[in-house]
Amino acid sequence: MKFFVTPLALAILAGPLAAQAPADADKRIADLEKKVEKLTKSEAKKSDDSKDGGFFVKFGGRFHLDSVFFNGNQNRLANGTQLRRGRVSFKAGFGKDWVAEGDYDFAEGTSSVKDMWVGYQGFKDTLIQVGQFKAPFGFDTLSSSNAIWFTERSYSDIWTPDRHVGVAVAKWGERWQAKANFFGQAIDDTNTADTNGSDHGWGYAARVSVAPILVNESKAIHFGVAMNTRTPIADYSTTTLVPVASEAYAIDFSGRPEAGKISKAKFLNAKLTNVKNYTQTGAEFAGVWN
């Protein structure tokens, strides 16, 4: 008889415990859900506060090592290795309307400021920039060096104005973008005009691009047009303070083989002087379909 009583007693005791366990579990789950909801609301409030009046900064960098080898004895180019790009950078935000970006390069045995600008984005789909950045001209030049196929850009990069100090306004939509820029010299321009009082160069550029086909980042077609006009620097001699043939109002379009500065030879070296101003136009087409 004892054999039967014990299981019965255990079953009778287990009944209330089993009924109590789900109730306790439900209560704990409900309490946890309330805590999670409270934390979610708190984090959302912090995020909103950060967007409205907070500050953030992100640091980054890039290191590109380049090594080349040329075979042959006629018109032989130099072999070698170099640190092509060694950069430290930051991106910052101030509230919801202000952004900034800086990029400093210390490769190739020299140091230079690349991007260094502050921007206002308080208007819808609009960015107003002040500082040093790339003029809106040249698809290859405007592409990040982390996104190009090879270490060096193509020869089309020779003809672009690259980075200068100025002001720009950019506007964009889902399938289009436009940018206009007025600019002067670059920050690191050590031309003699800095010491003898002659005028720096200045110019303006504009670019519009559209993506008539934009399925995703792997299926897209791009078209663009751009224009750049510039007045060269009035580069006077540091000794006579008068224009000299090799320096006055000069423009220089030169390019080395696509091997950075390992080889000093130039495949193109075109320099013109006494240029009042010049205008460039460009057309772009790019596509990807994977």
N, C-alpha and C positions, 0 to 999 in steps of 0.2 A: 504493500500500500504506500509505503514511503517513496518508492520508486516513482509512483504516479503523482504524488502530492508535490514533489519538488519542481518538476517541470510546470505544473499548473500554477504554482506560486510565482515562479519566474515569469511566466506568461502574463499573470495578473499584474505584476510589478512593471513589466516592460510596456504594458499598454499605456499607462499614463506618461511614461518617459517618452515613448514614441510619439505620443500626441503633443508632448511639450516641445520636442526637438524641432519640428517644423515651425512652430510658433516663434521660438527663439531665433532660428535662422532667418525667418522673414523679417524679424525686428532688426537684426544686425544688418541685413541687406538694405533695409530701408534707411537705417542710419548712415551706412556707407554712401548710398546714393545721394543723400542730403549733403554729406561732406564733399563729395565729388562736384556736385552742382555749385556749392558755395565756392570751392576752389576755382572752378571754371569761370564763374562770374568775376572773381577777384583777378584772375589772369587776364581776362578780357578787358577789365577796367585798366589794368596796368598797360596793356597794349595800346588802348585808346589814348591814355595819358601820354605814352611815348610818342605816338603819332602827332598829337596835338602840340606838345611842348618838350619832348624828350630829345635825347642826343644819342647817336650811335656812331661807331667807327669800326671799320673792318680793314685789317692789314693783309697785304698779299705780296707777291713777288714772282719773278720768273728768272730762270737761268738757262740760257741756250748756248751749248758748246758746239763749235763748228770746226771741222777738220776736213781738209781737201788734199787731193793728190792728183797731179797732172802728169801724163805720160807723153814723152816725145822730147826731142832736142831742139827743134826749130821753134822760135818764138816761145820759149818755155816760160810758163808761169810758175810762181813760187808755190811750193807745198808748205803746209803748216797747220797749226791748231790755234784757236783763240776762243776766249769767252766772248761770244758775239753779243749777248745781252745778259746783263746782270742788274736786275731792277728790284727796288722795294717800292711799294705803293700803298695808298690808303684810299678808302672811300668813306665819306662821312655824311651824316644827315642831321639837320637841326630842325626839330619839329616836323611838320608835314610838308613844308613848302621850300626848304632850303637844303641843298646838297653841295658837296665839294669832292674834289678828286685831286690826288697828287701822285706823281710817278717820277722817280729819280733813278738814273742809270749810271752805273760805275764801271761798265765794261770797256774793253779796248784801250785800257790805260788812261782813260779820261773820265771825268764825271760831268753830267749834264742834267738839266731839268727837262723832263718830257712834258707830260700834262701837269698843269697846276691851275685849277680854276674853281670858281664858286658859281652855283647856278640857282635860279629861282624857278619853281615849278608850281606856283600857286594858281595858274590858269590851266584849264582843262587841256590835256594832251599837248602841253607847251613847255619848253625849257628855254630860259634866258641864261646865257653863259657870259661870264667875264673872267678873263685870265688868258692862259696859254693853252691852246688845244689845236687839233688839226683843222685846217681850212676844209670846207666841204667840197672837195674836188679829188676825184680818182678813187674808183672802187677798191683797187688793190691797196692803195695807201691807207684808206679808211678802215680796212680790215685789220683786226688785231694780229700781232705777230704770233700769237698762240693759235690763230685760226688759218694761217696760210699753209700751203702744201709743203713748201721748202723753207729753209732757214732764211734765205734772201727773197725779197720781192722781185717781181719781174721788172724789165727795163722801163715800163710805163711809169714806174715810181719816180724816175729821174725828172719828169716834167711837172710834177705836182708841187704846190707851195708848201706842203707839210705843215709843221707847227709854227704858229706866230701868236703874239699877244694881241688880243682884240676882244670884240663883243659879238655875240651871235644870238639869233633867235631860231629855234627849231619847232616845227609843228608836225604832228603825225596823226594818222588814222589807222584803221585795221590793215589796209593794203597800200598805204602811201606814206611818204614823209617828205618834208621840205625844210631847207635850212639856208639862211642868209648870214653872211659874216663880213665884218669890217675889221681889218687887222693891220698891224704895223710890223716891227721886227720881232725876232725871237728873243727870249730871255737871255740865252747864252751867246747872242751875237756879239762878238768882240771886235767888230769892225772899227776902223779908225774914226768913224763918225762920232763915236762915243767920246772922243777926246778933243776933237777939233771944232765941234759945233756945227758940222754940216748936217743936212736933213737926212733923217732915216727914210727908208722905203715904206710904202704903204699900199694897200690894195683892198679889194673886196671880192667875194666869191659867193656863188649860190648854186644849189643843187636840188633837184627834184627826182624822186624815184618812185616807182609803182611796182606792185606785184599782181598782175592781172590774174595769175593762177597761184593760189596759195592754199593747198590742201593741208599740208603740215610741213615740218622742217625738212622732210625728205622728199617732198614733191612741191616744187615752187619754180616760178619763172619771174625774173627780175629785169626791169628796164630802168634806165636812168639817164639824165642829161645834166651837165654842169658847165659853169662858166667862171673864169677867174681873170681879173684885171689887176695889174700891179705896176706901180711906179718904182723903179729901182732906187737903191740908196745913192745919195749924192756924195760919193766917197772921195773926199779930198785927200791930197797928200799930207802926211803929218808934218812934213818939213817946210813945204812951200805954201800950204793952205790954199792951193789952187788945184783945179782938176788936172789929173794926169791921165794919159791915154789908157794905162793899164787898170785904172781904178774907177774912173768917173762913170756913174750911171751904168754899171756893168751888170749883165745877167750871165749866169754860168749854168749850162746844162752838161753835166759830166757824169759818167758812170763806170764803175769797175765791173769786171766779170763777176758773176753771181757767186762770189766767194768772200764777201765782206771786205775787210781790209788786210787779209792775209797776203793778197797780191796787190801791189801798188799800181800795176798797169791799168790804164783806162781804155776801154773799148770805144768810148765816146767822150770827147772833150771839146765842147763848143762854147766859146765865150765871145760875147758881143759887148761893146762899150758905147757910150753916148746914146743910150736907149731912153727915149722920153717915157714911154710906157708900152706895155704889151698885153695882149688878151689871148686867153686860151679857152677852147671849148672842148668838151669831151662827151662821149656817148658810152653807155654801159649796157651790157647784156650778160646775164648769168642765169644758169638753170641747174636744177638737181631733180632727178627723177629715179628714186630707188623703190 
